[in-house]
Amino acid sequence: MRFIVHADLDAFYASVEQMDNPQLRGKPVLVGGRPENRGVVAACSYEAREFGIRSAMPMRTALQRCPSAVVIQPRFGRYCQISAKVMDIFRSAAPLVEPVSLDEAYLDITSVAEEGFSPLEVARYIKQKVREEVGLVISVGVASSKSVAKIASGESKPDGLKVVEPGTEAEFLAPLPVDRLWGIGPVTERKLRESGIHTLGTLASQPNEWLRSQFGKRGLEMKRWSIGYDDRAVETERVAKSMSAEVTFSKDIDAPGRLRSEVWKLSLRVSRRLKEDGVRGRTVTVKLRLSNFTTLTRSLTSNRAVQKPGELRDIAMDIITREMAPGRSFRLIGVSVSNFVEVEQLRLFD
């Protein structure tokens, strides 16, 4: 029997700002870009969430809902510093820790439980240490799988603790809405609801043939997860599947010269990361958001793997040029590289 913990810092960026500045405590805090620069909400305090504000919402919309909210520019260096402390606490509690982001991680505490410590004791230890040593609150879910543990931590927010006992996974999941399951986005959720499937219990009862015909292999995976079966291991080393950089412009742009300049900057950032990891990529993808918010994603894959910024820029611009048209302008551009191959190092006398 496995015991997996999902630990998630509550409203992380906003909570750090409130911790560092006591005058912000109890106030609606929005961390993100300025509204006049088309900024979005990266994180918001629970006081702000009472106004219906959520992460990824345009900052302008958020301020319309709560004009009294305090807007804070992100301090990622500070967030990384706090995150490192929290991850050290996680590693003191479990031998296997898989960071998912700065504020979220999975912990495999199976061996700790086998030593005689109950999962509840370990979860309480984690919450207490984070509160005492860092000053933040964290929500923790414990279950026999990653997917159930994640749902459990989300159901108990904020400052929550939920242990789903082995054998009760299906019972715990059954009444929950289908969108609680990781990987079920708006499109899949809408398709399920149109078929009369609103809860995970109903999803679990669907015939395999129907799920396969509607969602392919993903349908059977959703069914397994909806009853609590998820055999994914906690991975201590996560391999990036792509490397990307993007920029949102304060004003839409359409001039070829300006586009080329911005793509060059993005290519430099991606190339630097590729060199640091010692990889090249065969697939270059460009993300384009038009002035009307339509988002386009275009990719080009070749047998020749690239890494140099000039190569990335030229391929990305070739893709963008095909999408340029009279009257079309862009508010966001992103460049990413995937389909990696390792760079072979030359020997000294080659």
N, C-alpha and C positions, 0 to 999 in steps of 0.2 A: 504494500500500500504506500502510495506517495502522498506527501504533504507539500503543497505549493502555496506560497504566500504571494499575494499581489499587494504591493505597498505604493500608495499614491499621495503625494503631498497636496494638500488642499489649497486651491487657488494660488499656486506656488509664487509666481512673480509678484502678484499683488500682496501676498502675505509677507514676502521678504520686504517689500516697501513699507508696509505697516509696521513690521518689526523694527526696521531701521529708523523709522520716523514715527514716534508715538502719536504725533498730532494727526496722523492719517487713520488711526484706529477708530473703528466704528463708522467711518465714512465710505461712501462709494468710490472706489479707486479703479481706474482704468489704466492698464499698462499697454502702450502701443504707440503707433505713429500719430502725428498731428492730423486733425481732420482736414485742414486746408491742403495737405499733401496726399490726400486719399489714404490716410493711414487706416489700419484695422486694429481691432482689439486683440492683443496677444494674450491677455489674461485680465480677469476682473475679480474684484473682491465679492464676497457673498452679499454684502450690502448692495452692490451694484446689480447683482443677479436678481434681486427682488423687483427690479424695474424691467425684467425680461431681457437683460443684456447678456450676451454670450460671447465666447471666444470666436474670432474670425469675423465678427460683425464689423461693418464699416464704422469707424470712429464717429463719423458725422451722425449716423443713425443712433449710435449709443448715446451721444450727447443730446439728441432730440428727446430721447426717452428719459434721460436724467441730466438736465442742464447743470445740476450742482455737483456732478461727478468731478473728481480730481484726476487729470490726465498726467501720467508719468511716463517719461521716455525710458525705454528698457535699458537696464544695466546688465548686460549679459555676463560681463566679467564677474560681477557680484553673484549672479545666479549660479555660475559655474563653481564659484568658491563654496557657496552653501551646499550645492549638490554634491561636491566631493566629500564634504563632512558627512552628509547623510549616507552616501554610498559606503563610507568607511564603517558606519554603524551597521549597515546591512551585512557587510562582510564579517563583522564581529559576531553576528547572530547566525550566519549560515555559510557553509562552505561553497555553495554554488549561487552566484548572483548574476542576473542578466539585466543590466540597465536597458530600459526601453527609451528613455529620454532623461532630461535633467531632473525631472520630478517623479519618475515612475520606474519601478523595477519588479522583476520576479525573483523570488528566493526559493530554492529547494531546501526544505528543512527536514527531509526524510531521515537523514542520518542523525540529526539532533533529536528527533522524536524517538528514534530507536535507542538513544542513550537514556531515555526515561523522562525527557522534558515534553510536556504536552504542547500541542500546537497553540493552544490558547496562551500558555505561559510565554512562548516565544513571541507571539503577536503583541502581548502586553509589554514585553521587554523592549521591542522595537519602538512602540509608541512612546514609552516612557523616556528612552534614551534620546529620541529625536526631540522631544519636548524639552528635556533638561539640558542637553548639550548644544542644541541648535536654536531652540526657541520657537519651533514651528509645530503645527499639528499635522497629523498624517492619518489617512484612512487605510485600514488593512483588511483584506479578505483572505481567508484560508480555506482551501479545498483540496481535492485530490487531483485537480487539473488546472492548467493555466487559465482556460476560458472561464471556468466557474469561479476561480479565485478573483479574477478581474471583475466579474459581474458582482460578486459579493462585496468587494471594496466600494464599488460604485453605489450599491444599494444602501450603504450605511453612511454615506457622506452627509455632512462634514464631521471630522474627528470620530470616524466610525470604526467599529470592529465587528466583523461577522465571520463566524466559523461554520462552514457547511460540512456536517459530519458525513463520513463515508457511508454510502448507501442511500443518502437523502438528496442527492444531486437533482434527480428528475423531479422530485416533489418540490424542491426549492425553485427550480427553473419554470415549472409548468405555468404558473399564473402570470409570469412576466411578459411584457410586450416583446414582439419579435425583434425590435430594434436594439434591445439590450445585448444581443449576440454580436460579438466582434465580427466585422466583415459584412454585416447587413446594412448597406447604405440606403439612401432615400429611394433609389430605383427599385432595388430588390424588395424593400419594405412595401412600397406601393403595389408591386406585383403580387406579393403575398396577401396583402389586405384586400385587393381586388378579387382574390380567390377565396376570401372568407377566413384567412389565417391571420389571427391577431395576436395569439399568444404562443409561447414556445411549446407549451403542452400540445396545442393543436398542430403545430409544425411537426412535432415528434410523431404524431399519429398518422402522418401522410404516407401513402404507399411509395416505396422506393422508385417504382417505375414512373410515377407522376413527377416526383422530384427530379429524377434524372432527365425526363423529357423537357422540363421547364428550366432547369438550372445547370444541367450537365453534371459533372462530377462534384461541383460545388454544392449541389442539392443534397447529396448523400452526406457530405461533410457537415452541412448545416443541421441535418437530422441527428447525426452523432453528437454534435456539440449541444444540441437542444435537450439531450437527455443526460448530459454531463460527461460524455466520453470524449476525451481529448488527450492523446498520448504524446503530445509535443514535450520535448525535454527542455529544461532550463539551460540555455546556452550561455556560457561565460564569455565567449567571443563571438561577436556579431559581425558578419562580413557584409560590407556595403554592396548593394546590387547596382547602385548608380551613384554618380557624383554630379551635383548640379549647383547652379547659382542663378538667381533671377533678380530683377529690379522692377519696381513700379515707379512710373514717372509721375511727377506732379502735374505735368501737362502732356496730353497725347502728342506723339511724334510720328512723322511720316517721311521726313527728309532722309534719303539714302545715306548721306554722310554721317548724320547723327546716329542712325541705326547701326552703321558699321562701327562707329566709335564705342557705342554701348556694348555691342556684341564682343568687341575686342576686350573690354574690361571684364566681362563675364568669362570669356575664354581664358584669360589670365588666371582668374580665380580657380576655375575648374582644372586647368593644366597644373597648377601648383599642387592641388590635392592629389592628382594622378601621379605626379612625380614623387610626392611624399610616400605614397603607398606602393610605388614601384609597379604600376600597371598602365596598360593602354586599353582603349576601348574601340570596339568595332562599330558601335551604334551611337550616333549623335542625334539627340532629340531637341527640338526647339518648341517651347511653349509660348504662345502668343495670345494675349487678351486684347480684343478690339475695343474701340471707344464705346461700343454698345454692350460691353461686358461678355460678349461671345468669346469663348476660349477655344483655341485651336491647338492641337498637338500633332506635330509632324516629325517623322523619324527617317533617317537614312542609315542603312547598314551596308558595310562593304567588307571585303576580305582583308583589307589593310587596316590594322589597328592604329589609332592616332593618340597622341599625347601632347604635342607641341601646341601652344596657343594659336599660332598662325594657321595650323591645320584645322583646328576647331572653328576659328573665326570664318575661314573660307567655306567650310561645309555648312555652318549655321547660316551664313549670309546667302548661300545658294538656296537653302530651304526658304528663307525669309523672302527672297526676291520673287519666288514663285507665288507668294501670298500677297504681294503688294499689288494694289490696284488704285485707280483714281478715286479719291474720296475716302480711302481706307487708312485709318491711323491706329496706332498702338498705344495702349496704356501700360502694358506689362510685357517683358520679354524674359524668357528663361532658357538656359542652355544646359543640357545634361549629357553625360557620357555613360554608357553601360556596355554589357556584353564584353567583360574584361578578359584580358590575357596578361600574364605576368611578363615583365620586361626581362629578357635574358641579359645577365651581366657578362661582359667580355672578360676573359681571363687576361692576366697581365701581359702575356707574350702573344696574344692573338692580334 
